[in-house]
Amino acid sequence: MAGSSAPWVGSAYLFLQSTCKTIALPSLYESSQKKPSVFKALKLALADSTGSVNGVDMLKVHCSHPHLIVQLKFCKQENCRRFLQSYREGVLQESLQNHLQLSLAMTTVPLEMELKAGNEHLDNMLKDEDRCLECIYREKPDRLRDEEITELEEYLKSLILHQNINNNLPAKDCASLNSPSLPSQGSSPSPQVTFLFQGQQFANRTLTPDDHQKFAKLVSKKWKQVGRSLQRSCRALRDPVIDNLALEYDREGLYEQAYQLLLRFIQSEGKKATIARLIAALEENGLTSLAEELLGLHSHEDS
């Protein structure tokens, strides 16, 4: 199938659609709050299907209502074969449904799947595994990994690494994404499932990359005050950490200082680094507008 000197590389597209009318996967992925949760479920399910975190690579996730389309890259024939077996036997479908259910804190997320390589509908030939492999091998990836995928993956790895360190797990365990103790972004990360803000009830959730960037961009000079509010329940921000951050990142400016502050909080607290705790700290320091921005209460960004 491939020359002896050339590596085995192929590409395919996985089409996903929920059979539940109230669940639109593209809309969930387009939501900055839900995107990390959907990505995490995809990553874990694909790792389950090949038996390895690196068995298949996501190059890009396309939103084409009602489908979520995942562009996949395979670098080894054996990994692709395991993926096809998992797909054919319904293991991948069941795994992804379970991971989405956990990550999104939903009762059930029923899915329909379709697998394509070029113009070939692989669902029609799944029993002929070698033919499927040939079709996938013929379709070489037409792009590098999307920057957004890289950012989401790095963010997920960072959370898992620091969660495992906090739980005193061996470093080698950090390489495994298939662990029941992983922080579930978008699900209920702490006993406080909901919280009140301006008389409205909001679902509590782990902070997302989008939250992180908005905070750093908009908090401005009050980042130290917010940090001192957070430090009361976060040992990683105890004195003299905040003052040290101010000095260390003085040249980079306010954005980087605020970004590093919240990064310390997220790395230390793991799944307990929730939106409720940040909103409380913002309210305490009169940053209501920023709190509203993080909760999506107004569509424009503060200047």
NORMOSUL-V274239 format. One record per backbone hydrogen bond with DSSP energy under -0.5 kcal/mol. NH is the residue of the N-H (numbers start at 1). CO is the residue of the C=O. Records with the same first field share a line. If there is no record, write none. Layout:
# NORMOSUL-V274239
NH = CO, CO
This chain:
# NORMOSUL-V274239
9 = 7
10 = 74
11 = 136, 139
12 = 72
13 = 116
14 = 70
15 = 13, 114
16 = 68
17 = 112
19 = 110
20 = 110
21 = 19
23 = 20
24 = 22
25 = 23
28 = 24
29 = 25
30 = 26
31 = 27, 28
35 = 31
37 = 34
38 = 34
39 = 35
40 = 36
41 = 37
42 = 38
43 = 39
44 = 40
45 = 41
46 = 42
47 = 43
48 = 44
49 = 45
50 = 46
51 = 47
52 = 47
55 = 52
57 = 73
59 = 57, 71
60 = 71
62 = 60, 69
64 = 62, 67
67 = 64
68 = 16
69 = 62, 67
70 = 14, 68
71 = 60, 69
72 = 12, 70
73 = 57
74 = 10
80 = 76
81 = 77
82 = 78
83 = 79
84 = 80
85 = 81
86 = 82
87 = 83
88 = 84
89 = 85
90 = 87
91 = 86
92 = 86
94 = 90
95 = 91
96 = 92
97 = 93
98 = 94
99 = 95
100 = 96
101 = 97
102 = 98
103 = 99
104 = 100
105 = 101
106 = 101
112 = 17
114 = 15
116 = 13
117 = 120
120 = 117
122 = 115, 120
123 = 115
124 = 121
125 = 122
126 = 123
128 = 125
129 = 127
132 = 128
133 = 129
134 = 130
135 = 131
136 = 132
137 = 133
138 = 134
139 = 135
140 = 138
146 = 59
150 = 146
151 = 147
152 = 148
153 = 149
154 = 150
155 = 151
156 = 152
157 = 153
158 = 154
159 = 155
160 = 156
161 = 157
162 = 158
163 = 159
164 = 160
165 = 161
166 = 162
167 = 163
168 = 165
169 = 164
173 = 170
174 = 171
175 = 172
176 = 173
177 = 175
179 = 177
182 = 179
185 = 183
187 = 184
189 = 187
193 = 191
195 = 202
197 = 200
200 = 197
202 = 195
204 = 193
207 = 273
212 = 208
213 = 209
214 = 210
215 = 211
216 = 212
217 = 213
218 = 214
219 = 215
222 = 219
223 = 220
224 = 221
226 = 222
227 = 223
228 = 224
229 = 225
230 = 226
231 = 227
232 = 228, 229
233 = 230
234 = 231
237 = 234
238 = 235
241 = 238
244 = 240
245 = 241
246 = 242
247 = 243
248 = 244
249 = 245
250 = 247
253 = 249
257 = 253
258 = 254
259 = 255
260 = 256
261 = 257
262 = 258
263 = 259
264 = 260
265 = 261
266 = 262
267 = 263
268 = 264
269 = 265
270 = 266
272 = 269
273 = 270
274 = 272
275 = 205
278 = 274
279 = 275
280 = 276
281 = 277
282 = 278
283 = 279
284 = 280
285 = 281, 282
286 = 283
287 = 282
288 = 286
291 = 287
292 = 288
293 = 289
294 = 290
295 = 291
296 = 293
297 = 292
